[in-house]
């Protein structure tokens, strides 16, 4: 890491020199550009020459050089000067990579030319025709060299053989800021919808960078005194880094839960035991189901009977190994349309009550883990759609709500849980 930082400082000497000097020391919020002040006669490789993006992943990310910087920003006007103690209090993360869709790149000692995709994924453009179609007949003048020192900042995606293999504009749109280009972020945010503005805790993950797992306290069906754990325990036992609470269940403090404490209805998959809890509910559960496979595919079923009648049936139908599956109710968003108000089990969610609500949603690129304050389930659906989810499932809420991000609760810890949803970085 020390070598990486040194390289970033050296390459950013020009950037540091060009930044206006009239700045005040501050403690800016995540999402800012930051650097430390330069002493008089600072050398070209002084740490003050490095500029960082302070991300919502609670890390600072150095710009390797001014070419990378200018794919994200037009100028240096928003760079803020901070104290050295503030800078060092933020964990150093990976370097900022080229913004997707803006430039083609190659490494100095390799001949392959790559388009850049979300998250710093390099996709080899295998033919000159494809390059010309994507970037114009002068495409070879639009290629930046990446020093071999920064090879490990990038990862590799599928090759581009024909133009349809890569949508340049879609890549640009997917990452309007560096935050969207990071593997994950965690924010406290006010989300504006047509139903009002709502305070929310939001974790956003790139689907391609994480495996979704589901876990349960028990490894078999349970009818009373079921095993419960804190969300942090589920995270630790699965060597995960991110998690959210799971389905509705019957907590011990509810009088009508006597004789069935900590039970939950609806199928939930225990990934370690490879067991689907409450599998008998698959044909009858009147709620949606999310399932994921180890090859990274996500499935959203309007009803659990669409999953199949068993794990083996699902795996055979989709030629893949199940990694996570969970059913709850009601469905919030399907195919980019809010459907919650037509759901059969809406009345069971106290639909007019404003309280703490939780949801899991996703689109073709991102997963959203969300806890919203002072909202009903319809409000929650509108929040998920506003964030970009094209599919979204209601989760438990209230005193069970919990979010875990990179070593700490960002909401909760809430009650101990009979099941949870977890994410492990690939």
C-alpha positions as CSV (number, residue, x, y, z in Angstrom):
1,X,0.0,0.0,0.0
2,X,2.9,2.4,0.7
3,X,4.3,1.9,-2.8
4,X,0.8,2.5,-4.3
5,X,0.4,5.8,-2.3
6,X,3.9,6.9,-3.3
7,X,3.1,6.3,-7.0
8,X,-0.1,8.3,-6.7
9,X,1.7,11.2,-5.2
10,X,4.3,11.2,-7.9
11,X,1.8,11.0,-10.7
12,X,-0.4,13.8,-9.2
13,X,2.3,16.3,-8.9
14,X,0.9,18.3,-11.8
15,X,-2.6,18.1,-10.4
16,X,-1.4,19.4,-7.0
17,X,0.5,22.2,-8.6
18,X,-2.6,23.4,-10.5
19,X,-5.0,23.5,-7.6
20,X,-5.9,27.1,-6.5
21,X,-4.2,27.9,-3.2
22,X,-7.0,30.0,-1.6
23,X,-8.6,27.3,0.5
24,X,-9.6,26.9,4.1
25,X,-9.1,23.9,6.4
26,X,-12.3,21.9,6.8
27,X,-13.8,18.6,7.7
28,X,-15.9,17.9,4.6
29,X,-18.6,15.3,4.1
30,X,-18.1,12.1,2.1
31,X,-18.3,12.7,-1.6
32,X,-15.7,15.5,-1.5
33,X,-12.4,16.0,-3.1
34,X,-9.7,16.6,-0.5
35,X,-6.0,17.3,-0.1
36,X,-3.7,18.6,2.6
37,X,-2.1,22.0,2.5
38,X,1.4,22.4,1.0
39,X,4.2,24.0,3.0
40,X,6.4,26.6,1.3
41,X,8.7,25.2,-1.3
42,X,7.1,21.7,-1.2
43,X,8.9,19.2,-3.3
44,X,7.2,17.6,-6.3
45,X,6.7,14.3,-4.5
46,X,5.4,15.9,-1.2
47,X,2.2,14.2,0.1
48,X,0.4,17.5,-0.2
49,X,0.4,17.0,-4.0
50,X,-2.0,14.1,-3.8
51,X,-5.7,14.6,-4.4
52,X,-8.2,12.1,-3.0
53,X,-11.9,11.4,-3.4
54,X,-13.5,10.9,0.0
55,X,-16.1,8.2,-0.7
56,X,-19.2,7.1,1.0
57,X,-17.4,3.8,1.5
58,X,-15.6,5.6,4.3
59,X,-12.3,5.5,2.4
60,X,-10.1,8.0,0.5
61,X,-9.1,7.2,-3.0
62,X,-6.1,8.8,-4.7
63,X,-6.2,9.9,-8.4
64,X,-3.3,8.2,-10.2
65,X,-2.8,11.2,-12.5
66,X,-4.5,14.2,-14.0
67,X,-5.9,12.1,-17.0
68,X,-8.0,10.0,-14.7
69,X,-9.1,13.2,-12.7
70,X,-10.4,14.9,-15.9
71,X,-12.6,12.0,-16.8
72,X,-14.6,12.8,-13.6
73,X,-14.2,16.6,-13.1
74,X,-13.8,19.6,-15.4
75,X,-11.5,21.5,-13.0
76,X,-10.2,21.6,-9.5
77,X,-12.6,24.2,-8.1
78,X,-14.2,21.8,-5.6
79,X,-11.0,20.4,-4.1
80,X,-11.0,21.2,-0.3
81,X,-7.9,21.5,1.9
82,X,-8.1,19.5,5.1
83,X,-5.8,18.9,8.0
84,X,-3.3,16.1,7.9
85,X,-4.9,14.5,11.0
86,X,-8.3,14.5,9.2
87,X,-6.8,12.9,6.1
88,X,-5.0,10.2,8.0
89,X,-8.2,9.4,10.0
90,X,-9.8,8.1,6.7
91,X,-8.7,4.7,5.6
92,X,-6.8,4.6,2.3
93,X,-8.8,2.7,-0.4
94,X,-7.9,1.8,-3.9
95,X,-7.0,4.4,-6.5
96,X,-9.7,6.1,-8.6
97,X,-10.1,4.4,-12.0
98,X,-11.1,6.0,-15.3
99,X,-14.7,6.9,-15.6
100,X,-16.6,4.3,-17.6
101,X,-17.3,5.1,-21.2
102,X,-15.1,8.2,-21.5
103,X,-11.8,6.9,-22.7
104,X,-10.2,3.8,-24.0
105,X,-7.0,2.6,-22.2
106,X,-4.1,0.3,-22.5
107,X,-1.2,-0.7,-20.3
108,X,2.2,0.5,-21.3
109,X,3.6,-3.0,-21.8
110,X,0.5,-4.6,-23.4
111,X,-1.0,-4.0,-26.8
112,X,-4.6,-4.7,-26.0
113,X,-6.9,-1.7,-26.0
114,X,-9.8,-1.7,-23.5
115,X,-13.1,0.1,-23.0
116,X,-13.8,0.9,-19.3
117,X,-16.9,-0.4,-17.7
118,X,-18.5,0.1,-14.3
119,X,-16.2,-0.4,-11.3
120,X,-13.0,-0.3,-13.3
121,X,-13.7,-3.4,-15.4
122,X,-11.6,-3.4,-18.5
123,X,-13.1,-5.0,-21.6
124,X,-10.8,-5.8,-24.5
125,X,-11.9,-4.3,-27.8
126,X,-10.9,-7.2,-30.1
127,X,-11.4,-5.6,-33.5
128,X,-10.6,-2.2,-35.1
129,X,-14.1,-2.1,-36.5
130,X,-15.6,-2.3,-33.0
131,X,-13.3,0.4,-31.8
132,X,-14.1,2.7,-34.7
133,X,-17.8,2.1,-34.3
134,X,-17.7,3.0,-30.5
135,X,-15.2,5.9,-30.6
136,X,-15.0,7.1,-34.2
137,X,-12.5,6.5,-37.1
138,X,-9.8,8.3,-35.1
139,X,-10.3,5.9,-32.1
140,X,-6.5,5.2,-31.9
141,X,-6.0,8.9,-30.9
142,X,-8.4,8.4,-27.9
143,X,-6.4,5.8,-26.0
144,X,-4.6,6.6,-22.7
145,X,-1.7,4.6,-21.4
146,X,-2.0,3.2,-17.9
147,X,1.4,2.8,-16.1
148,X,1.9,-0.9,-15.2
149,X,2.1,0.2,-11.6
150,X,-1.6,0.6,-11.6
151,X,-2.5,-2.7,-13.2
152,X,-4.1,-4.0,-10.0
153,X,-6.5,-1.1,-9.8
154,X,-8.5,-2.7,-12.5
155,X,-10.3,-6.0,-13.1
156,X,-11.3,-7.6,-16.4
157,X,-14.7,-8.1,-18.0
158,X,-15.9,-9.9,-21.1
159,X,-14.4,-9.1,-24.5
160,X,-16.0,-6.7,-27.0
161,X,-16.3,-8.3,-30.4
162,X,-19.1,-6.3,-31.9
163,X,-20.6,-2.9,-31.1
164,X,-23.6,-4.4,-29.3
165,X,-21.3,-5.9,-26.7
166,X,-20.7,-2.5,-25.1
167,X,-23.0,0.4,-24.5
168,X,-20.8,3.5,-24.0
169,X,-23.6,5.8,-23.0
170,X,-25.1,3.3,-20.5
171,X,-21.7,3.0,-18.9
172,X,-21.4,6.7,-18.5
173,X,-24.9,7.0,-17.1
174,X,-24.2,4.2,-14.6
175,X,-21.4,6.1,-12.9
176,X,-22.3,9.8,-12.7
177,X,-20.0,10.2,-9.7
178,X,-17.1,8.2,-8.3
179,X,-19.3,6.9,-5.5
180,X,-21.3,4.9,-8.1
181,X,-18.1,3.4,-9.4
182,X,-17.1,2.0,-6.0
183,X,-18.0,-1.6,-5.1
184,X,-20.3,-0.3,-2.3
185,X,-21.3,2.8,-0.4
186,X,-23.3,3.6,2.7
187,X,-25.3,6.9,3.0
188,X,-27.8,8.6,5.2
189,X,-29.9,10.4,2.6
190,X,-33.2,12.3,2.2
191,X,-35.0,10.7,-0.8
192,X,-37.6,12.8,-2.5
193,X,-40.6,11.1,-4.1
194,X,-44.1,12.1,-5.3
195,X,-45.4,11.0,-1.9
196,X,-42.9,13.2,0.0
197,X,-39.4,13.2,1.2
198,X,-38.1,10.4,3.5
199,X,-35.0,10.0,5.6
200,X,-33.3,6.7,4.7
201,X,-30.2,4.7,5.4
202,X,-29.0,3.3,2.0
203,X,-26.3,0.8,1.2
204,X,-25.6,0.5,-2.6
205,X,-23.6,-2.4,-4.0
206,X,-22.5,-3.3,-7.4
207,X,-24.1,-6.7,-8.2
208,X,-21.0,-7.9,-10.0
209,X,-18.7,-7.3,-7.0
210,X,-20.7,-9.3,-4.3
211,X,-22.2,-12.6,-3.6
212,X,-25.7,-12.4,-1.9
213,X,-26.2,-15.1,0.8
214,X,-29.1,-15.8,3.0
215,X,-28.7,-17.5,6.4
216,X,-31.0,-18.8,9.2
217,X,-30.4,-19.5,12.9
218,X,-31.7,-23.0,12.5
219,X,-30.8,-25.6,9.9
220,X,-34.2,-27.2,9.9
221,X,-37.8,-26.0,10.2
222,X,-38.7,-24.7,13.6
223,X,-42.1,-24.3,15.3
224,X,-41.2,-22.6,18.6
225,X,-38.2,-21.1,20.4
226,X,-36.3,-20.8,17.1
227,X,-32.6,-19.8,17.1
228,X,-32.0,-16.1,16.7
229,X,-28.7,-14.2,16.3
230,X,-27.7,-10.6,16.0
231,X,-27.1,-9.3,12.5
232,X,-23.4,-8.9,13.4
233,X,-23.2,-12.6,14.3
234,X,-24.6,-13.6,10.9
235,X,-22.1,-11.3,9.2
236,X,-19.2,-12.8,11.1
237,X,-20.2,-16.4,10.7
238,X,-20.5,-15.9,6.9
239,X,-17.3,-13.8,6.6
240,X,-19.5,-11.2,5.0
241,X,-19.0,-7.4,5.2
242,X,-22.5,-6.1,4.6
243,X,-25.9,-7.3,5.9
244,X,-29.6,-6.4,6.5
245,X,-32.3,-8.0,8.6
246,X,-34.6,-10.5,6.9
247,X,-38.3,-11.5,7.0
248,X,-41.2,-10.9,9.3
249,X,-41.1,-13.1,12.4
250,X,-42.8,-13.6,15.8
251,X,-40.6,-12.0,18.5
252,X,-40.7,-13.1,22.1
253,X,-42.2,-9.8,23.4
254,X,-45.4,-10.1,21.3
255,X,-48.1,-11.8,23.5
256,X,-49.7,-13.5,20.5
257,X,-46.3,-15.2,19.7
258,X,-46.5,-17.5,22.7
259,X,-45.9,-21.0,21.6
260,X,-44.4,-19.9,18.3
261,X,-41.6,-17.5,19.3
262,X,-39.1,-16.5,16.7
263,X,-40.8,-18.4,13.9
264,X,-41.1,-17.1,10.4
265,X,-43.4,-18.1,7.5
266,X,-42.1,-18.2,4.0
267,X,-39.1,-20.0,2.5
268,X,-35.6,-18.8,3.4
269,X,-32.4,-20.5,2.3
270,X,-29.6,-21.4,4.6
271,X,-26.6,-21.2,2.3
272,X,-24.1,-23.1,4.5
273,X,-26.5,-26.0,5.2
274,X,-27.9,-25.9,1.7
275,X,-31.4,-26.2,3.2
276,X,-34.5,-24.2,2.3
277,X,-36.4,-23.5,5.5
278,X,-40.2,-23.7,5.2
279,X,-40.0,-25.4,1.8
280,X,-43.5,-26.6,2.2
281,X,-44.7,-23.0,1.8
282,X,-43.4,-22.7,-1.7
283,X,-46.7,-23.6,-3.4
284,X,-48.9,-21.5,-1.1
285,X,-47.0,-18.4,0.2
286,X,-48.7,-15.3,-1.2
287,X,-45.6,-13.2,-1.5
288,X,-42.6,-12.6,-3.8
289,X,-39.3,-14.3,-3.6
290,X,-35.7,-13.2,-4.4
291,X,-33.1,-15.8,-5.4
292,X,-29.5,-15.5,-6.4
293,X,-27.1,-18.0,-7.9
294,X,-23.3,-18.4,-7.5
295,X,-22.7,-17.3,-11.0
296,X,-24.1,-13.9,-10.1
297,X,-27.7,-14.0,-11.4
298,X,-30.6,-12.5,-9.6
299,X,-34.2,-13.7,-9.9
300,X,-37.4,-12.0,-8.7
301,X,-40.5,-14.2,-8.5
302,X,-43.9,-12.6,-8.1
303,X,-44.9,-15.6,-6.1
304,X,-42.9,-18.3,-4.4
305,X,-44.4,-21.1,-6.5
306,X,-42.6,-19.6,-9.5
307,X,-39.3,-20.6,-7.8
308,X,-40.0,-24.3,-8.3
309,X,-41.0,-27.0,-5.8
310,X,-37.5,-27.5,-4.4
311,X,-33.9,-26.2,-4.4
312,X,-32.9,-29.0,-6.8
313,X,-35.7,-28.1,-9.2
314,X,-34.6,-24.5,-9.2
315,X,-31.0,-25.4,-9.8
316,X,-31.9,-27.8,-12.6
317,X,-34.1,-25.3,-14.3
318,X,-31.5,-22.5,-14.2
319,X,-28.3,-24.7,-14.5
320,X,-26.8,-22.9,-11.5
321,X,-26.1,-23.3,-7.8
322,X,-28.4,-21.4,-5.4
323,X,-26.6,-19.0,-3.1
324,X,-29.5,-17.1,-1.5
325,X,-33.2,-17.1,-1.4
326,X,-35.8,-15.4,0.7
327,X,-39.5,-14.7,0.6
328,X,-41.5,-12.0,2.4
329,X,-44.4,-9.8,1.5
330,X,-45.6,-7.6,-0.1
331,X,-43.9,-7.0,-3.4
332,X,-43.1,-3.4,-3.8
333,X,-41.7,-2.9,-7.3
334,X,-41.7,-5.3,-10.3
335,X,-40.3,-4.6,-13.8
336,X,-39.8,-1.0,-12.8
337,X,-43.5,-0.5,-11.8
338,X,-44.9,0.0,-8.3
339,X,-47.3,-2.8,-7.5
340,X,-47.6,-2.8,-3.7
341,X,-51.1,-1.4,-3.5
342,X,-52.5,-4.4,-5.5
343,X,-50.7,-7.0,-3.3
344,X,-52.8,-9.6,-1.6
345,X,-51.1,-9.4,1.8
346,X,-50.8,-5.6,2.0
347,X,-53.3,-5.4,4.8
348,X,-51.1,-7.5,7.0
349,X,-48.4,-4.9,7.0
350,X,-50.4,-2.1,8.8
351,X,-50.3,-0.2,5.5
352,X,-51.4,3.1,6.8
353,X,-48.9,3.2,9.7
354,X,-45.8,5.3,9.4
355,X,-42.9,3.5,11.0
356,X,-39.4,2.1,10.2
357,X,-39.5,0.0,7.0
358,X,-36.9,-2.1,5.3
359,X,-36.4,-3.3,1.7
360,X,-34.1,-5.2,-0.6
361,X,-34.1,-4.0,-4.2
362,X,-32.0,-4.3,-7.3
363,X,-31.7,-3.4,-11.0
364,X,-29.3,-4.8,-13.7
365,X,-26.2,-3.3,-12.0
366,X,-26.9,-2.4,-8.4
367,X,-28.4,-3.8,-5.2
368,X,-30.0,-1.4,-2.7
369,X,-30.4,-2.2,1.0
370,X,-32.7,0.4,2.5
371,X,-34.2,1.4,5.9
372,X,-36.7,4.3,5.7
373,X,-38.0,6.2,8.7
374,X,-41.6,7.3,9.2
375,X,-42.9,5.6,6.1
376,X,-45.6,3.1,5.2
377,X,-45.1,0.3,2.7
378,X,-46.4,2.3,-0.2
379,X,-44.0,5.1,0.7
380,X,-41.2,2.5,0.8
381,X,-42.1,1.4,-2.7
382,X,-41.8,4.9,-4.0
383,X,-38.4,5.3,-2.3
384,X,-37.1,2.1,-3.9
385,X,-38.2,3.2,-7.3
386,X,-36.6,6.7,-6.8
387,X,-33.3,5.0,-6.0
388,X,-33.4,3.0,-9.2
389,X,-34.6,-0.4,-8.1
390,X,-36.6,-2.2,-10.8
391,X,-37.4,-5.0,-8.4
392,X,-38.0,-4.5,-4.7
393,X,-39.1,-6.7,-1.8
394,X,-40.5,-5.5,1.5
395,X,-38.6,-6.8,4.6
396,X,-39.3,-6.7,8.3
397,X,-38.9,-3.3,10.0
398,X,-39.6,-1.6,13.3
399,X,-37.6,-3.0,16.2
400,X,-36.1,-5.7,14.0
401,X,-34.5,-3.3,11.5
402,X,-30.7,-3.4,11.2
403,X,-28.0,-2.6,8.7
404,X,-24.3,-3.6,8.9
405,X,-21.6,-2.0,6.8
406,X,-17.9,-2.7,6.9
407,X,-17.5,-3.4,10.5
408,X,-20.3,-1.4,12.2
409,X,-24.0,-1.0,12.4
410,X,-25.3,1.9,10.4
411,X,-28.8,1.2,11.8
412,X,-29.7,-0.9,14.7
413,X,-28.7,-3.4,16.1
414,X,-32.4,-4.1,16.6
415,X,-33.7,-7.5,17.8
416,X,-31.9,-10.8,17.4
417,X,-33.1,-12.4,14.1
418,X,-34.0,-15.8,12.8
419,X,-32.7,-15.0,9.4
420,X,-30.6,-12.4,7.6
421,X,-29.4,-11.3,4.1
422,X,-25.6,-11.0,3.7
423,X,-23.1,-9.9,1.1
424,X,-19.5,-11.1,0.6
425,X,-17.2,-9.2,-1.8
426,X,-15.9,-11.4,-4.6
